[in-house]
Amino acid sequence: MRLLIAEDEPDLAEALTVFFERNQFTVDTVNDGLSAYEYSGADDYDAIILDIMMPKMDGIEVLRRLRSDGNKTPVMMLTAKAEKNDRITGFDTGADDYLPKPFDTDELLSRVRAMLRRREEYRPSVMSYGDLTLNPVTASLECATGKSARLSGREFQVMELFMRSPKTVFSAEKIMERVWGWDSDAEINVVWVHISNLRKKLVSLGSKVGIRANRGLGYILEVEND
């Protein structure tokens, strides 16, 4: 996999380069927006990680030009600008995912892999099922009761998997593969922990939707008594 990282903090750029290379990526690194745009158009990358605050051209403008050129390469916005309006601008411009600094490198790796897996079909959008709404802009789960709950990056990805295919049984192994990646070093119990956390949040929201265990098969998202 070829990855372009555009980050103007030299130490962070170097650390990310080493990290992704250790995880079998081929990495090119640039430190300003103009170089990011030129590299993106001159080579065929599988994914791009863009900082927003860069010299010569900010990340939003780089992304806007790429999408205008017809470049559909998946783009992760990695930035210290974590306010809601910045996330909305990033998604509206064509970003595929958004992770604010500071971040956990394992979560970054997981989300880049997930972004690569869903390449063509993925478009950030609000998803609904039953009385629930999953909002990618606010990374929150909202219920018709008027309550909402913030989700961690991996909680969001697990819930997204369920809400894209409700009433579908997913084994713990399949969830592990789709969210953490087949070559992840994480143990399978991390799936159980995240399922447990999501169940608690669904209860706290007062939702009629639940994640039910289908003994011997896996987990299914469904409306209770549906």
KAQUI-V462492 format. One record per helix or strand of 2 or more residues. SS is the DSSP state (~ for helix, > for strand). FROM is the first residue (numbers start at 1). TO is the last residue. If there is no record, write none. Layout:
SS_FROM_TO / SS_FROM_TO
This chain:
>_2_6 / ~_10_22 / >_26_30 / ~_33_42 / >_47_50 / ~_59_68 / >_74_79 / ~_84_93 / >_97_100 / ~_105_117 / >_127_129 / >_132_135 / >_140_143 / >_148_150 / ~_153_164 / ~_172_180 / ~_189_205 / >_209_214 / >_218_223
